[in-house]
Amino acid sequence: MSDTFDLAVVGGGMVGASLALALADTLQATGRRMALLEAEPPQSGHSPSFDGRTSALSNGSRRILSTLGVWDQVLPDAAPISRIHISEQGRFGAARIDAAEQGLAAMGYVVPNRSLGEALWSRLGPPPGVSLYAPCKVLGLAQDADAATLTLDDGKTLRARLVVAADGAQSLVRAAVGVSASVADYGQVAVITQVTCDRPHQGVAYERFTASGPIAVLPLPPILGPQRVATVWALSPAEATRVRALPDGAFLTELQQAFGWRLGRLTLAGERLAYPLALVEAAQTVAGRVVMIGNAAQGLHPIAGQGFNLGLRDAVTLAECVADAFATAEGDAGAATVLARYAAWRRADRRLLISFTDGLVKLFGARFGPLRTARSLGLSLFDVLPPLKAALSTLSTGGGSELPRLARGLSLRSL
Ligand SMILES: Cc1cc2nc3c(=O)[nH]c(=O)nc-3n(C[C@H](O)[C@H](O)[C@H](O)COP(=O)(O)OP(=O)(O)OC[C@H]3O[C@@H](n4cnc5c(N)ncnc54)[C@H](O)[C@@H]3O)c2cc1C
């Protein structure tokens, strides 16, 4: 027997779990039902989303997480970013964006993905109206006029009027509904780890462009160890394999050479993980009763730390469209009008962040010629032009689109 839900969210990673939480109160208030299906057992430590990475969260994301009631739990594990420092190896000049100069308490916050996962999943516990299927892998999907039918890995099926694909960049749901995704391989692999430095990081986040690829160095909170930073080093696949296999001492020497001495000597490296980097872009975000959000809609290079920030805005915008649909007589969250509203609302923000991130990778990936000169000029100009800095610091709040209620600190029920 199939069970029909008002909506089913496939994938309980960073974005899917955020959406589920965003809708929890609405489900309770309206008596609607949601299924949340996640391939990995929650909080088992095996989640590909809540792994050993750290994420730089924008102020906009912090506000959303506060409205969802998870920020207080995340806060002890979060490091505020007081300044962003951008430089290029072998070139003079750097660009700096200072939170205080922008009138902000912080430019953003660095949070371990695991802490975020624990906070989201502990609140999903499950609230009334949410049926958790975890571990449970979705294997297939078919649609008719009234609902979509999901096939699960235990052989059972489940029907839902709306299916949300939050199952990551390799989305099975996206493929099952026949939506193509363009994949532009950057020919880079991100090697991430955590290291200790012998000078205090003072909350500064560094982006350093080197001949071998960009390195991001992000401040971590004291709870993770004194003077600890997270590093994301994008390298060619062959270099990434070589660097990952180095003994700690040799790894630290190479990292130090590429990053420099701004944080003093780097010591005590942690576990090294690797992520192949590509721009994955779904041709459309809606297909019938299916909507794609987060990495299932767009997977970005981490150079600007925008993937989850953008995906979280997907989640809270969709939550508002669904909540508004529940308030209508028809109450069908998968109706074409509801999903068309969502797709139109997200178009500009999505486009802007995809182009911005991809443009940055290409600009700083260029080794020779006019692009290299342009970016040196760009860094110098950027450092002296306050409007450019202000534009960048507001970019990550929503790219000029109307902000959904949860991003304005309002509940879904307040109009
Ligand atoms: C090295 C690196 C650094 C990054 N740094 C930042 C940063 O600083 N700031 C930022 O904003 N973003 C950052 N990102 C991007 C961010 O990690 C992603 O945007 C985010 O993880 C997307 O979340 P998601 O929930 O959409 O997808 P995922 O994290 O891929 O989660 C998908 C979930 O779906 C589940 N799933 C998959 N298939 C199925 C199925 N068939 N059935 C059921 N469940 C399924 C998976 O188990 C998983 O839990 C970074 C990415 C990388 C690679």
Ligand as a Chemical Component Dictionary entry (heavy atoms), coordinates in Angstrom:
data_LIG
# 
_chem_comp.id                   LIG 
_chem_comp.type                 NON-POLYMER 
_chem_comp.pdbx_formal_charge   0 
_chem_comp.three_letter_code    LIG 
# 
loop_
_chem_comp_atom.comp_id 
_chem_comp_atom.atom_id 
_chem_comp_atom.alt_atom_id 
_chem_comp_atom.type_symbol 
_chem_comp_atom.charge 
_chem_comp_atom.model_Cartn_x 
_chem_comp_atom.model_Cartn_y 
_chem_comp_atom.model_Cartn_z 
_chem_comp_atom.pdbx_ordinal 
LIG C1  C1  C 0 35.295 21.561 -0.244 1  
LIG C2  C2  C 0 33.959 22.269 -0.158 2  
LIG C3  C3  C 0 33.833 23.401 0.647  3  
LIG C4  C4  C 0 32.616 24.088 0.716  4  
LIG N1  N1  N 0 32.532 25.223 1.470  5  
LIG C5  C5  C 0 31.369 25.914 1.502  6  
LIG C6  C6  C 0 31.259 27.113 2.263  7  
LIG O1  O1  O 0 32.216 27.551 2.913  8  
LIG N2  N2  N 0 30.059 27.776 2.275  9  
LIG C7  C7  C 0 28.986 27.337 1.561  10 
LIG O2  O2  O 0 27.925 27.981 1.586  11 
LIG N3  N3  N 0 29.061 26.194 0.823  12 
LIG C8  C8  C 0 30.212 25.486 0.783  13 
LIG N4  N4  N 0 30.293 24.326 0.044  14 
LIG C9  C9  C 0 29.084 23.854 -0.667 15 
LIG C10 C10 C 0 28.162 23.047 0.246  16 
LIG O3  O3  O 0 28.879 22.032 0.908  17 
LIG C11 C11 C 0 27.030 22.457 -0.572 18 
LIG O4  O4  O 0 26.397 23.491 -1.259 19 
LIG C12 C12 C 0 26.022 21.735 0.310  20 
LIG O5  O5  O 0 26.598 20.595 0.888  21 
LIG C13 C13 C 0 24.800 21.313 -0.500 22 
LIG O6  O6  O 0 23.919 20.632 0.355  23 
LIG P1  P1  P 0 22.768 19.697 -0.224 24 
LIG O7  O7  O 0 21.974 19.291 0.968  25 
LIG O8  O8  O 0 22.096 20.360 -1.365 26 
LIG O9  O9  O 0 23.533 18.451 -0.883 27 
LIG P2  P2  P 0 24.446 17.353 -0.195 28 
LIG O10 O10 O 0 25.304 17.967 0.832  29 
LIG O11 O11 O 0 25.117 16.614 -1.300 30 
LIG O12 O12 O 0 23.424 16.367 0.544  31 
LIG C14 C14 C 0 22.605 15.482 -0.179 32 
LIG C15 C15 C 0 21.965 14.509 0.784  33 
LIG O13 O13 O 0 21.088 13.654 0.065  34 
LIG C16 C16 C 0 21.292 12.286 0.466  35 
LIG N5  N5  N 0 20.951 11.455 -0.702 36 
LIG C17 C17 C 0 21.596 11.387 -1.894 37 
LIG N6  N6  N 0 20.965 10.545 -2.734 38 
LIG C18 C18 C 0 19.885 10.064 -2.048 39 
LIG C19 C19 C 0 18.835 9.149  -2.391 40 
LIG N7  N7  N 0 18.775 8.563  -3.594 41 
LIG N8  N8  N 0 17.895 8.868  -1.457 42 
LIG C20 C20 C 0 17.926 9.466  -0.224 43 
LIG N9  N9  N 0 18.908 10.335 0.136  44 
LIG C21 C21 C 0 19.863 10.631 -0.769 45 
LIG C22 C22 C 0 22.764 12.230 0.855  46 
LIG O14 O14 O 0 23.024 11.162 1.751  47 
LIG C23 C23 C 0 22.965 13.603 1.513  48 
LIG O15 O15 O 0 22.650 13.592 2.891  49 
LIG C24 C24 C 0 31.493 23.629 -0.044 50 
LIG C25 C25 C 0 31.619 22.485 -0.840 51 
LIG C26 C26 C 0 32.847 21.819 -0.914 52 
LIG C27 C27 C 0 32.952 20.606 -1.799 53 
# 
loop_
_chem_comp_bond.comp_id 
_chem_comp_bond.atom_id_1 
_chem_comp_bond.atom_id_2 
_chem_comp_bond.value_order 
_chem_comp_bond.pdbx_ordinal 
LIG C1  C2  SING 1  
LIG C2  C3  SING 2  
LIG C2  C26 DOUB 3  
LIG C3  C4  DOUB 4  
LIG C4  N1  SING 5  
LIG C4  C24 SING 6  
LIG N1  C5  DOUB 7  
LIG C5  C6  SING 8  
LIG C5  C8  SING 9  
LIG C6  O1  DOUB 10 
LIG C6  N2  SING 11 
LIG N2  C7  SING 12 
LIG C7  O2  DOUB 13 
LIG C7  N3  SING 14 
LIG N3  C8  DOUB 15 
LIG C8  N4  SING 16 
LIG N4  C9  SING 17 
LIG N4  C24 SING 18 
LIG C9  C10 SING 19 
LIG C10 O3  SING 20 
LIG C10 C11 SING 21 
LIG C11 O4  SING 22 
LIG C11 C12 SING 23 
LIG C12 O5  SING 24 
LIG C12 C13 SING 25 
LIG C13 O6  SING 26 
LIG O6  P1  SING 27 
LIG P1  O7  DOUB 28 
LIG P1  O8  SING 29 
LIG P1  O9  SING 30 
LIG O9  P2  SING 31 
LIG P2  O10 DOUB 32 
LIG P2  O11 SING 33 
LIG P2  O12 SING 34 
LIG O12 C14 SING 35 
LIG C14 C15 SING 36 
LIG C15 O13 SING 37 
LIG C15 C23 SING 38 
LIG O13 C16 SING 39 
LIG C16 N5  SING 40 
LIG C16 C22 SING 41 
LIG N5  C17 SING 42 
LIG N5  C21 SING 43 
LIG C17 N6  DOUB 44 
LIG N6  C18 SING 45 
LIG C18 C19 SING 46 
LIG C18 C21 DOUB 47 
LIG C19 N7  SING 48 
LIG C19 N8  DOUB 49 
LIG N8  C20 SING 50 
LIG C20 N9  DOUB 51 
LIG N9  C21 SING 52 
LIG C22 O14 SING 53 
LIG C22 C23 SING 54 
LIG C23 O15 SING 55 
LIG C24 C25 DOUB 56 
LIG C25 C26 SING 57 
LIG C26 C27 SING 58 
# 
